[in-house]
Amino acid sequence: MTVDFTFDGRPMTAESGQTVGGALLAAGVLSWRTTRVNGRPRGLFCGIGVCFDCLVTVNGEPNVRACLVPVSHGDVVVTQEGDGRG
């Protein structure tokens, strides 16, 4: 079974139960966050929720660890800029 979601406004499809990070990697997206200080790109690093490099905004909620959260049908995933609080 698959689920549909969007990433930065682009439609995407993931396998049911796949994490946001796994779905983005499978779609060829390697970066979905920028650092607070220098705006450097970040994506999945440790993959187990320890490092916080994979932070993303999901359904308006910033600082979601993409490696831990399963993607759900209709999720709106957005690249997180800095601390994600605007």
PyMOL Python script that loads the backbone (N, CA, C, O; Angstrom):
from pymol import cmd

cmd.read_pdbstr("""\
ATOM      1  N   MET A   1       0.845  -1.180   0.000  1.00  0.00           N
ATOM      2  CA  MET A   1       0.000   0.000   0.000  1.00  0.00           C
ATOM      3  C   MET A   1       0.893   1.246   0.000  1.00  0.00           C
ATOM      4  O   MET A   1       1.956   1.254   0.621  1.00  0.00           O
ATOM      5  N   THR A   2       0.461   2.278  -0.687  1.00  0.00           N
ATOM      6  CA  THR A   2       1.237   3.515  -0.739  1.00  0.00           C
ATOM      7  C   THR A   2       0.445   4.672  -0.146  1.00  0.00           C
ATOM      8  O   THR A   2      -0.780   4.619  -0.034  1.00  0.00           O
ATOM      9  N   VAL A   3       1.172   5.716   0.231  1.00  0.00           N
ATOM     10  CA  VAL A   3       0.560   6.945   0.742  1.00  0.00           C
ATOM     11  C   VAL A   3       1.089   8.118  -0.070  1.00  0.00           C
ATOM     12  O   VAL A   3       2.240   8.115  -0.507  1.00  0.00           O
ATOM     13  N   ASP A   4       0.250   9.106  -0.267  1.00  0.00           N
ATOM     14  CA  ASP A   4       0.630  10.306  -0.999  1.00  0.00           C
ATOM     15  C   ASP A   4       0.872  11.441  -0.024  1.00  0.00           C
ATOM     16  O   ASP A   4       0.140  11.606   0.952  1.00  0.00           O
ATOM     17  N   PHE A   5       1.918  12.229  -0.301  1.00  0.00           N
ATOM     18  CA  PHE A   5       2.234  13.397   0.516  1.00  0.00           C
ATOM     19  C   PHE A   5       2.892  14.417  -0.392  1.00  0.00           C
ATOM     20  O   PHE A   5       3.165  14.130  -1.557  1.00  0.00           O
ATOM     21  N   THR A   6       3.149  15.607   0.133  1.00  0.00           N
ATOM     22  CA  THR A   6       3.871  16.590  -0.664  1.00  0.00           C
ATOM     23  C   THR A   6       5.153  16.981   0.059  1.00  0.00           C
ATOM     24  O   THR A   6       5.226  16.981   1.288  1.00  0.00           O
ATOM     25  N   PHE A   7       6.155  17.311  -0.736  1.00  0.00           N
ATOM     26  CA  PHE A   7       7.413  17.829  -0.208  1.00  0.00           C
ATOM     27  C   PHE A   7       7.724  19.114  -0.962  1.00  0.00           C
ATOM     28  O   PHE A   7       7.924  19.100  -2.176  1.00  0.00           O
ATOM     29  N   ASP A   8       7.764  20.216  -0.239  1.00  0.00           N
ATOM     30  CA  ASP A   8       7.985  21.529  -0.846  1.00  0.00           C
ATOM     31  C   ASP A   8       7.059  21.755  -2.039  1.00  0.00           C
ATOM     32  O   ASP A   8       7.456  22.309  -3.063  1.00  0.00           O
ATOM     33  N   GLY A   9       5.807  21.305  -1.872  1.00  0.00           N
ATOM     34  CA  GLY A   9       4.788  21.513  -2.890  1.00  0.00           C
ATOM     35  C   GLY A   9       4.753  20.475  -4.001  1.00  0.00           C
ATOM     36  O   GLY A   9       3.846  20.493  -4.833  1.00  0.00           O
ATOM     37  N   ARG A  10       5.722  19.575  -4.026  1.00  0.00           N
ATOM     38  CA  ARG A  10       5.752  18.542  -5.065  1.00  0.00           C
ATOM     39  C   ARG A  10       5.063  17.279  -4.563  1.00  0.00           C
ATOM     40  O   ARG A  10       5.313  16.846  -3.438  1.00  0.00           O
ATOM     41  N   PRO A  11       4.201  16.684  -5.382  1.00  0.00           N
ATOM     42  CA  PRO A  11       3.564  15.432  -4.971  1.00  0.00           C
ATOM     43  C   PRO A  11       4.575  14.294  -4.905  1.00  0.00           C
ATOM     44  O   PRO A  11       5.443  14.164  -5.769  1.00  0.00           O
ATOM     45  N   MET A  12       4.449  13.474  -3.867  1.00  0.00           N
ATOM     46  CA  MET A  12       5.337  12.331  -3.660  1.00  0.00           C
ATOM     47  C   MET A  12       4.493  11.140  -3.210  1.00  0.00           C
ATOM     48  O   MET A  12       3.367  11.289  -2.737  1.00  0.00           O
ATOM     49  N   THR A  13       5.077   9.959  -3.373  1.00  0.00           N
ATOM     50  CA  THR A  13       4.447   8.719  -2.932  1.00  0.00           C
ATOM     51  C   THR A  13       5.448   7.945  -2.089  1.00  0.00           C
ATOM     52  O   THR A  13       6.641   7.915  -2.392  1.00  0.00           O
ATOM     53  N   ALA A  14       4.954   7.322  -1.035  1.00  0.00           N
ATOM     54  CA  ALA A  14       5.807   6.511  -0.161  1.00  0.00           C
ATOM     55  C   ALA A  14       5.123   5.189   0.133  1.00  0.00           C
ATOM     56  O   ALA A  14       3.910   5.050  -0.027  1.00  0.00           O
ATOM     57  N   GLU A  15       5.904   4.238   0.557  1.00  0.00           N
ATOM     58  CA  GLU A  15       5.344   2.976   1.014  1.00  0.00           C
ATOM     59  C   GLU A  15       4.743   3.169   2.400  1.00  0.00           C
ATOM     60  O   GLU A  15       5.306   3.890   3.224  1.00  0.00           O
ATOM     61  N   SER A  16       3.633   2.546   2.659  1.00  0.00           N
ATOM     62  CA  SER A  16       3.004   2.628   3.973  1.00  0.00           C
ATOM     63  C   SER A  16       3.992   2.159   5.038  1.00  0.00           C
ATOM     64  O   SER A  16       4.614   1.108   4.884  1.00  0.00           O
ATOM     65  N   GLY A  17       4.139   2.926   6.111  1.00  0.00           N
ATOM     66  CA  GLY A  17       5.046   2.598   7.191  1.00  0.00           C
ATOM     67  C   GLY A  17       6.443   3.168   7.017  1.00  0.00           C
ATOM     68  O   GLY A  17       7.254   3.107   7.941  1.00  0.00           O
ATOM     69  N   GLN A  18       6.734   3.719   5.852  1.00  0.00           N
ATOM     70  CA  GLN A  18       8.054   4.305   5.604  1.00  0.00           C
ATOM     71  C   GLN A  18       8.181   5.626   6.354  1.00  0.00           C
ATOM     72  O   GLN A  18       7.208   6.371   6.472  1.00  0.00           O
ATOM     73  N   THR A  19       9.364   5.913   6.856  1.00  0.00           N
ATOM     74  CA  THR A  19       9.573   7.188   7.530  1.00  0.00           C
ATOM     75  C   THR A  19       9.638   8.311   6.496  1.00  0.00           C
ATOM     76  O   THR A  19       9.857   8.073   5.308  1.00  0.00           O
ATOM     77  N   VAL A  20       9.444   9.538   6.979  1.00  0.00           N
ATOM     78  CA  VAL A  20       9.558  10.697   6.102  1.00  0.00           C
ATOM     79  C   VAL A  20      10.946  10.708   5.464  1.00  0.00           C
ATOM     80  O   VAL A  20      11.075  10.914   4.257  1.00  0.00           O
ATOM     81  N   GLY A  21      11.975  10.489   6.267  1.00  0.00           N
ATOM     82  CA  GLY A  21      13.340  10.477   5.747  1.00  0.00           C
ATOM     83  C   GLY A  21      13.559   9.389   4.711  1.00  0.00           C
ATOM     84  O   GLY A  21      14.188   9.631   3.682  1.00  0.00           O
ATOM     85  N   GLY A  22      13.055   8.212   4.967  1.00  0.00           N
ATOM     86  CA  GLY A  22      13.182   7.104   4.019  1.00  0.00           C
ATOM     87  C   GLY A  22      12.464   7.399   2.712  1.00  0.00           C
ATOM     88  O   GLY A  22      12.966   7.091   1.630  1.00  0.00           O
ATOM     89  N   ALA A  23      11.285   7.998   2.822  1.00  0.00           N
ATOM     90  CA  ALA A  23      10.516   8.348   1.621  1.00  0.00           C
ATOM     91  C   ALA A  23      11.237   9.410   0.795  1.00  0.00           C
ATOM     92  O   ALA A  23      11.270   9.334  -0.433  1.00  0.00           O
ATOM     93  N   LEU A  24      11.818  10.402   1.479  1.00  0.00           N
ATOM     94  CA  LEU A  24      12.538  11.446   0.753  1.00  0.00           C
ATOM     95  C   LEU A  24      13.784  10.872   0.089  1.00  0.00           C
ATOM     96  O   LEU A  24      14.068  11.195  -1.065  1.00  0.00           O
ATOM     97  N   LEU A  25      14.524  10.037   0.789  1.00  0.00           N
ATOM     98  CA  LEU A  25      15.697   9.407   0.182  1.00  0.00           C
ATOM     99  C   LEU A  25      15.313   8.557  -1.017  1.00  0.00           C
ATOM    100  O   LEU A  25      15.980   8.596  -2.051  1.00  0.00           O
ATOM    101  N   ALA A  26      14.242   7.793  -0.881  1.00  0.00           N
ATOM    102  CA  ALA A  26      13.786   6.944  -1.990  1.00  0.00           C
ATOM    103  C   ALA A  26      13.400   7.772  -3.211  1.00  0.00           C
ATOM    104  O   ALA A  26      13.498   7.300  -4.344  1.00  0.00           O
ATOM    105  N   ALA A  27      12.961   9.011  -2.976  1.00  0.00           N
ATOM    106  CA  ALA A  27      12.582   9.910  -4.078  1.00  0.00           C
ATOM    107  C   ALA A  27      13.784  10.697  -4.609  1.00  0.00           C
ATOM    108  O   ALA A  27      13.638  11.518  -5.514  1.00  0.00           O
ATOM    109  N   GLY A  28      14.971  10.445  -4.045  1.00  0.00           N
ATOM    110  CA  GLY A  28      16.168  11.116  -4.518  1.00  0.00           C
ATOM    111  C   GLY A  28      16.457  12.449  -3.861  1.00  0.00           C
ATOM    112  O   GLY A  28      17.338  13.183  -4.307  1.00  0.00           O
ATOM    113  N   VAL A  29      15.720  12.773  -2.798  1.00  0.00           N
ATOM    114  CA  VAL A  29      15.950  14.029  -2.071  1.00  0.00           C
ATOM    115  C   VAL A  29      16.992  13.762  -0.992  1.00  0.00           C
ATOM    116  O   VAL A  29      16.790  12.906  -0.130  1.00  0.00           O
ATOM    117  N   LEU A  30      18.101  14.486  -1.036  1.00  0.00           N
ATOM    118  CA  LEU A  30      19.191  14.243  -0.095  1.00  0.00           C
ATOM    119  C   LEU A  30      19.282  15.279   1.018  1.00  0.00           C
ATOM    120  O   LEU A  30      19.939  15.037   2.031  1.00  0.00           O
ATOM    121  N   SER A  31      18.636  16.423   0.850  1.00  0.00           N
ATOM    122  CA  SER A  31      18.706  17.498   1.847  1.00  0.00           C
ATOM    123  C   SER A  31      17.325  18.103   2.041  1.00  0.00           C
ATOM    124  O   SER A  31      16.611  18.365   1.073  1.00  0.00           O
ATOM    125  N   TRP A  32      16.946  18.328   3.320  1.00  0.00           N
ATOM    126  CA  TRP A  32      15.649  18.940   3.605  1.00  0.00           C
ATOM    127  C   TRP A  32      15.701  19.842   4.829  1.00  0.00           C
ATOM    128  O   TRP A  32      14.680  20.090   5.470  1.00  0.00           O
ATOM    129  N   ARG A  33      16.875  20.322   5.144  1.00  0.00           N
ATOM    130  CA  ARG A  33      17.043  21.273   6.237  1.00  0.00           C
ATOM    131  C   ARG A  33      18.291  22.094   5.965  1.00  0.00           C
ATOM    132  O   ARG A  33      19.223  21.625   5.311  1.00  0.00           O
ATOM    133  N   THR A  34      18.306  23.332   6.474  1.00  0.00           N
ATOM    134  CA  THR A  34      19.530  24.125   6.437  1.00  0.00           C
ATOM    135  C   THR A  34      19.914  24.470   7.872  1.00  0.00           C
ATOM    136  O   THR A  34      19.051  24.612   8.738  1.00  0.00           O
ATOM    137  N   THR A  35      21.210  24.602   8.111  1.00  0.00           N
ATOM    138  CA  THR A  35      21.677  24.905   9.457  1.00  0.00           C
ATOM    139  C   THR A  35      21.340  26.339   9.839  1.00  0.00           C
ATOM    140  O   THR A  35      21.190  27.205   8.977  1.00  0.00           O
ATOM    141  N   ARG A  36      21.223  26.581  11.142  1.00  0.00           N
ATOM    142  CA  ARG A  36      20.856  27.908  11.647  1.00  0.00           C
ATOM    143  C   ARG A  36      21.897  28.970  11.343  1.00  0.00           C
ATOM    144  O   ARG A  36      21.544  30.102  11.014  1.00  0.00           O
ATOM    145  N   VAL A  37      23.160  28.628  11.445  1.00  0.00           N
ATOM    146  CA  VAL A  37      24.214  29.630  11.349  1.00  0.00           C
ATOM    147  C   VAL A  37      24.616  29.931   9.907  1.00  0.00           C
ATOM    148  O   VAL A  37      24.589  31.094   9.502  1.00  0.00           O
ATOM    149  N   ASN A  38      24.981  28.942   9.137  1.00  0.00           N
ATOM    150  CA  ASN A  38      25.517  29.172   7.803  1.00  0.00           C
ATOM    151  C   ASN A  38      24.601  28.731   6.662  1.00  0.00           C
ATOM    152  O   ASN A  38      24.967  28.861   5.494  1.00  0.00           O
ATOM    153  N   GLY A  39      23.427  28.217   6.983  1.00  0.00           N
ATOM    154  CA  GLY A  39      22.500  27.791   5.946  1.00  0.00           C
ATOM    155  C   GLY A  39      22.981  26.595   5.136  1.00  0.00           C
ATOM    156  O   GLY A  39      22.619  26.447   3.969  1.00  0.00           O
ATOM    157  N   ARG A  40      23.793  25.746   5.749  1.00  0.00           N
ATOM    158  CA  ARG A  40      24.308  24.564   5.049  1.00  0.00           C
ATOM    159  C   ARG A  40      23.239  23.478   4.960  1.00  0.00           C
ATOM    160  O   ARG A  40      22.451  23.305   5.890  1.00  0.00           O
ATOM    161  N   PRO A  41      23.207  22.749   3.850  1.00  0.00           N
ATOM    162  CA  PRO A  41      22.190  21.706   3.668  1.00  0.00           C
ATOM    163  C   PRO A  41      22.440  20.502   4.570  1.00  0.00           C
ATOM    164  O   PRO A  41      23.584  20.119   4.814  1.00  0.00           O
ATOM    165  N   ARG A  42      21.361  19.919   5.056  1.00  0.00           N
ATOM    166  CA  ARG A  42      21.427  18.717   5.881  1.00  0.00           C
ATOM    167  C   ARG A  42      20.292  17.783   5.471  1.00  0.00           C
ATOM    168  O   ARG A  42      19.278  18.212   4.922  1.00  0.00           O
ATOM    169  N   GLY A  43      20.488  16.504   5.750  1.00  0.00           N
ATOM    170  CA  GLY A  43      19.486  15.475   5.484  1.00  0.00           C
ATOM    171  C   GLY A  43      19.675  14.358   6.482  1.00  0.00           C
ATOM    172  O   GLY A  43      19.978  14.604   7.650  1.00  0.00           O
ATOM    173  N   LEU A  44      19.498  13.138   6.032  1.00  0.00           N
ATOM    174  CA  LEU A  44      19.636  11.981   6.910  1.00  0.00           C
ATOM    175  C   LEU A  44      21.114  11.705   7.188  1.00  0.00           C
ATOM    176  O   LEU A  44      21.909  11.592   6.255  1.00  0.00           O
ATOM    177  N   PHE A  45      21.482  11.596   8.456  1.00  0.00           N
ATOM    178  CA  PHE A  45      22.867  11.301   8.813  1.00  0.00           C
ATOM    179  C   PHE A  45      22.938   9.988   9.591  1.00  0.00           C
ATOM    180  O   PHE A  45      23.453   8.993   9.081  1.00  0.00           O
ATOM    181  N   CYS A  46      22.426   9.979  10.816  1.00  0.00           N
ATOM    182  CA  CYS A  46      22.534   8.756  11.620  1.00  0.00           C
ATOM    183  C   CYS A  46      21.399   7.777  11.320  1.00  0.00           C
ATOM    184  O   CYS A  46      21.594   6.562  11.365  1.00  0.00           O
ATOM    185  N   GLY A  47      20.218   8.305  11.017  1.00  0.00           N
ATOM    186  CA  GLY A  47      19.083   7.450  10.689  1.00  0.00           C
ATOM    187  C   GLY A  47      18.411   6.788  11.870  1.00  0.00           C
ATOM    188  O   GLY A  47      17.512   5.969  11.679  1.00  0.00           O
ATOM    189  N   ILE A  48      18.822   7.121  13.105  1.00  0.00           N
ATOM    190  CA  ILE A  48      18.228   6.480  14.280  1.00  0.00           C
ATOM    191  C   ILE A  48      17.763   7.482  15.337  1.00  0.00           C
ATOM    192  O   ILE A  48      17.485   7.100  16.474  1.00  0.00           O
ATOM    193  N   GLY A  49      17.677   8.758  14.968  1.00  0.00           N
ATOM    194  CA  GLY A  49      17.125   9.750  15.883  1.00  0.00           C
ATOM    195  C   GLY A  49      18.072  10.325  16.903  1.00  0.00           C
ATOM    196  O   GLY A  49      17.627  10.914  17.888  1.00  0.00           O
ATOM    197  N   VAL A  50      19.371  10.172  16.699  1.00  0.00           N
ATOM    198  CA  VAL A  50      20.341  10.657  17.671  1.00  0.00           C
ATOM    199  C   VAL A  50      20.884  12.038  17.298  1.00  0.00           C
ATOM    200  O   VAL A  50      21.095  12.868  18.182  1.00  0.00           O
ATOM    201  N   CYS A  51      21.114  12.300  16.012  1.00  0.00           N
ATOM    202  CA  CYS A  51      21.904  13.470  15.621  1.00  0.00           C
ATOM    203  C   CYS A  51      21.111  14.741  15.307  1.00  0.00           C
ATOM    204  O   CYS A  51      21.699  15.822  15.342  1.00  0.00           O
ATOM    205  N   PHE A  52      19.852  14.677  15.013  1.00  0.00           N
ATOM    206  CA  PHE A  52      19.010  15.835  14.701  1.00  0.00           C
ATOM    207  C   PHE A  52      19.363  16.528  13.381  1.00  0.00           C
ATOM    208  O   PHE A  52      18.910  17.649  13.150  1.00  0.00           O
ATOM    209  N   ASP A  53      20.150  15.900  12.515  1.00  0.00           N
ATOM    210  CA  ASP A  53      20.432  16.501  11.210  1.00  0.00           C
ATOM    211  C   ASP A  53      19.232  16.435  10.274  1.00  0.00           C
ATOM    212  O   ASP A  53      19.156  17.217   9.327  1.00  0.00           O
ATOM    213  N   CYS A  54      18.310  15.540  10.509  1.00  0.00           N
ATOM    214  CA  CYS A  54      17.207  15.310   9.571  1.00  0.00           C
ATOM    215  C   CYS A  54      15.936  16.097   9.908  1.00  0.00           C
ATOM    216  O   CYS A  54      14.852  15.733   9.453  1.00  0.00           O
ATOM    217  N   LEU A  55      16.052  17.156  10.689  1.00  0.00           N
ATOM    218  CA  LEU A  55      14.861  17.918  11.070  1.00  0.00           C
ATOM    219  C   LEU A  55      14.143  18.472   9.848  1.00  0.00           C
ATOM    220  O   LEU A  55      14.768  18.940   8.897  1.00  0.00           O
ATOM    221  N   VAL A  56      12.827  18.409   9.896  1.00  0.00           N
ATOM    222  CA  VAL A  56      11.971  18.840   8.801  1.00  0.00           C
ATOM    223  C   VAL A  56      10.679  19.392   9.399  1.00  0.00           C
ATOM    224  O   VAL A  56      10.363  19.111  10.555  1.00  0.00           O
ATOM    225  N   THR A  57       9.948  20.158   8.637  1.00  0.00           N
ATOM    226  CA  THR A  57       8.649  20.658   9.082  1.00  0.00           C
ATOM    227  C   THR A  57       7.561  19.778   8.469  1.00  0.00           C
ATOM    228  O   THR A  57       7.503  19.628   7.249  1.00  0.00           O
ATOM    229  N   VAL A  58       6.707  19.201   9.297  1.00  0.00           N
ATOM    230  CA  VAL A  58       5.627  18.330   8.833  1.00  0.00           C
ATOM    231  C   VAL A  58       4.301  18.897   9.313  1.00  0.00           C
ATOM    232  O   VAL A  58       4.087  19.063  10.514  1.00  0.00           O
ATOM    233  N   ASN A  59       3.421  19.191   8.382  1.00  0.00           N
ATOM    234  CA  ASN A  59       2.092  19.736   8.690  1.00  0.00           C
ATOM    235  C   ASN A  59       2.184  20.968   9.589  1.00  0.00           C
ATOM    236  O   ASN A  59       1.379  21.147  10.503  1.00  0.00           O
ATOM    237  N   GLY A  60       3.171  21.805   9.314  1.00  0.00           N
ATOM    238  CA  GLY A  60       3.350  23.051  10.061  1.00  0.00           C
ATOM    239  C   GLY A  60       4.119  22.927  11.351  1.00  0.00           C
ATOM    240  O   GLY A  60       4.400  23.936  11.998  1.00  0.00           O
ATOM    241  N   GLU A  61       4.470  21.714  11.746  1.00  0.00           N
ATOM    242  CA  GLU A  61       5.221  21.501  12.993  1.00  0.00           C
ATOM    243  C   GLU A  61       6.712  21.385  12.688  1.00  0.00           C
ATOM    244  O   GLU A  61       7.134  20.431  12.034  1.00  0.00           O
ATOM    245  N   PRO A  62       7.525  22.356  13.159  1.00  0.00           N
ATOM    246  CA  PRO A  62       8.965  22.296  12.887  1.00  0.00           C
ATOM    247  C   PRO A  62       9.670  21.298  13.796  1.00  0.00           C
ATOM    248  O   PRO A  62       9.105  20.811  14.775  1.00  0.00           O
ATOM    249  N   ASN A  63      10.905  21.012  13.447  1.00  0.00           N
ATOM    250  CA  ASN A  63      11.802  20.187  14.259  1.00  0.00           C
ATOM    251  C   ASN A  63      11.332  18.747  14.427  1.00  0.00           C
ATOM    252  O   ASN A  63      11.503  18.154  15.492  1.00  0.00           O
ATOM    253  N   VAL A  64      10.746  18.190  13.384  1.00  0.00           N
ATOM    254  CA  VAL A  64      10.348  16.785  13.373  1.00  0.00           C
ATOM    255  C   VAL A  64      11.524  15.976  12.831  1.00  0.00           C
ATOM    256  O   VAL A  64      12.058  16.293  11.769  1.00  0.00           O
ATOM    257  N   ARG A  65      11.924  14.943  13.549  1.00  0.00           N
ATOM    258  CA  ARG A  65      13.012  14.087  13.068  1.00  0.00           C
ATOM    259  C   ARG A  65      12.476  13.150  11.989  1.00  0.00           C
ATOM    260  O   ARG A  65      11.714  12.223  12.266  1.00  0.00           O
ATOM    261  N   ALA A  66      12.894  13.416  10.756  1.00  0.00           N
ATOM    262  CA  ALA A  66      12.391  12.675   9.595  1.00  0.00           C
ATOM    263  C   ALA A  66      12.728  11.192   9.648  1.00  0.00           C
ATOM    264  O   ALA A  66      12.036  10.380   9.034  1.00  0.00           O
ATOM    265  N   CYS A  67      13.775  10.830  10.369  1.00  0.00           N
ATOM    266  CA  CYS A  67      14.178   9.425  10.435  1.00  0.00           C
ATOM    267  C   CYS A  67      13.289   8.597  11.358  1.00  0.00           C
ATOM    268  O   CYS A  67      13.336   7.367  11.325  1.00  0.00           O
ATOM    269  N   LEU A  68      12.479   9.264  12.181  1.00  0.00           N
ATOM    270  CA  LEU A  68      11.669   8.536  13.161  1.00  0.00           C
ATOM    271  C   LEU A  68      10.170   8.540  12.858  1.00  0.00           C
ATOM    272  O   LEU A  68       9.451   7.640  13.293  1.00  0.00           O
ATOM    273  N   VAL A  69       9.697   9.532  12.127  1.00  0.00           N
ATOM    274  CA  VAL A  69       8.257   9.730  11.946  1.00  0.00           C
ATOM    275  C   VAL A  69       7.767   9.066  10.660  1.00  0.00           C
ATOM    276  O   VAL A  69       8.272   9.372   9.580  1.00  0.00           O
ATOM    277  N   PRO A  70       6.793   8.166  10.761  1.00  0.00           N
ATOM    278  CA  PRO A  70       6.231   7.574   9.548  1.00  0.00           C
ATOM    279  C   PRO A  70       5.464   8.626   8.747  1.00  0.00           C
ATOM    280  O   PRO A  70       4.763   9.463   9.316  1.00  0.00           O
ATOM    281  N   VAL A  71       5.604   8.575   7.440  1.00  0.00           N
ATOM    282  CA  VAL A  71       4.859   9.490   6.586  1.00  0.00           C
ATOM    283  C   VAL A  71       3.410   9.016   6.522  1.00  0.00           C
ATOM    284  O   VAL A  71       3.145   7.818   6.423  1.00  0.00           O
ATOM    285  N   SER A  72       2.480   9.957   6.579  1.00  0.00           N
ATOM    286  CA  SER A  72       1.051   9.644   6.519  1.00  0.00           C
ATOM    287  C   SER A  72       0.443  10.255   5.279  1.00  0.00           C
ATOM    288  O   SER A  72       0.945  11.242   4.742  1.00  0.00           O
ATOM    289  N   HIS A  73      -0.647   9.655   4.832  1.00  0.00           N
ATOM    290  CA  HIS A  73      -1.344  10.163   3.654  1.00  0.00           C
ATOM    291  C   HIS A  73      -1.751  11.615   3.875  1.00  0.00           C
ATOM    292  O   HIS A  73      -2.362  11.947   4.891  1.00  0.00           O
ATOM    293  N   GLY A  74      -1.414  12.469   2.930  1.00  0.00           N
ATOM    294  CA  GLY A  74      -1.789  13.872   3.000  1.00  0.00           C
ATOM    295  C   GLY A  74      -0.807  14.759   3.741  1.00  0.00           C
ATOM    296  O   GLY A  74      -1.026  15.968   3.827  1.00  0.00           O
ATOM    297  N   ASP A  75       0.273  14.198   4.283  1.00  0.00           N
ATOM    298  CA  ASP A  75       1.257  15.020   4.993  1.00  0.00           C
ATOM    299  C   ASP A  75       1.822  16.099   4.077  1.00  0.00           C
ATOM    300  O   ASP A  75       2.042  15.878   2.886  1.00  0.00           O
ATOM    301  N   VAL A  76       2.049  17.266   4.661  1.00  0.00           N
ATOM    302  CA  VAL A  76       2.699  18.371   3.964  1.00  0.00           C
ATOM    303  C   VAL A  76       4.074  18.528   4.606  1.00  0.00           C
ATOM    304  O   VAL A  76       4.195  19.006   5.734  1.00  0.00           O
ATOM    305  N   VAL A  77       5.093  18.126   3.881  1.00  0.00           N
ATOM    306  CA  VAL A  77       6.461  18.159   4.373  1.00  0.00           C
ATOM    307  C   VAL A  77       7.178  19.317   3.679  1.00  0.00           C
ATOM    308  O   VAL A  77       7.104  19.467   2.459  1.00  0.00           O
ATOM    309  N   VAL A  78       7.873  20.134   4.478  1.00  0.00           N
ATOM    310  CA  VAL A  78       8.531  21.327   3.955  1.00  0.00           C
ATOM    311  C   VAL A  78       9.968  21.370   4.459  1.00  0.00           C
ATOM    312  O   VAL A  78      10.246  21.028   5.609  1.00  0.00           O
ATOM    313  N   THR A  79      10.875  21.793   3.585  1.00  0.00           N
ATOM    314  CA  THR A  79      12.260  22.004   3.987  1.00  0.00           C
ATOM    315  C   THR A  79      12.288  22.965   5.166  1.00  0.00           C
ATOM    316  O   THR A  79      11.630  24.005   5.149  1.00  0.00           O
ATOM    317  N   GLN A  80      13.047  22.611   6.177  1.00  0.00           N
ATOM    318  CA  GLN A  80      13.149  23.466   7.365  1.00  0.00           C
ATOM    319  C   GLN A  80      14.341  24.393   7.225  1.00  0.00           C
ATOM    320  O   GLN A  80      15.472  23.949   7.027  1.00  0.00           O
ATOM    321  N   GLU A  81      14.075  25.679   7.331  1.00  0.00           N
ATOM    322  CA  GLU A  81      15.131  26.689   7.294  1.00  0.00           C
ATOM    323  C   GLU A  81      15.525  27.046   8.723  1.00  0.00           C
ATOM    324  O   GLU A  81      14.679  27.456   9.518  1.00  0.00           O
ATOM    325  N   GLY A  82      16.788  26.895   9.048  1.00  0.00           N
ATOM    326  CA  GLY A  82      17.267  27.236  10.397  1.00  0.00           C
ATOM    327  C   GLY A  82      16.544  26.461  11.477  1.00  0.00           C
ATOM    328  O   GLY A  82      16.466  25.234  11.434  1.00  0.00           O
ATOM    329  N   ASP A  83      16.012  27.197  12.456  1.00  0.00           N
ATOM    330  CA  ASP A  83      15.324  26.527  13.568  1.00  0.00           C
ATOM    331  C   ASP A  83      13.857  26.225  13.258  1.00  0.00           C
ATOM    332  O   ASP A  83      13.158  25.653  14.094  1.00  0.00           O
ATOM    333  N   GLY A  84      13.384  26.601  12.070  1.00  0.00           N
ATOM    334  CA  GLY A  84      12.037  26.261  11.645  1.00  0.00           C
ATOM    335  C   GLY A  84      10.940  27.121  12.247  1.00  0.00           C
ATOM    336  O   GLY A  84       9.757  26.831  12.070  1.00  0.00           O
ATOM    337  N   ARG A  85      11.313  28.160  12.946  1.00  0.00           N
ATOM    338  CA  ARG A  85      10.298  28.979  13.619  1.00  0.00           C
ATOM    339  C   ARG A  85      10.130  30.353  12.963  1.00  0.00           C
ATOM    340  O   ARG A  85       9.659  31.305  13.584  1.00  0.00           O
ATOM    341  N   GLY A  86      10.529  30.426  11.690  1.00  0.00           N
ATOM    342  CA  GLY A  86      10.252  31.625  10.896  1.00  0.00           C
ATOM    343  C   GLY A  86      11.202  32.711  11.066  1.00  0.00           C
ATOM    344  O   GLY A  86      11.056  33.762  10.442  1.00  0.00           O
TER     345      GLY A  86
END
""", "prot")
cmd.dss("prot")
cmd.show_as("cartoon", "prot")
cmd.util.cbc("prot")
cmd.orient("prot")
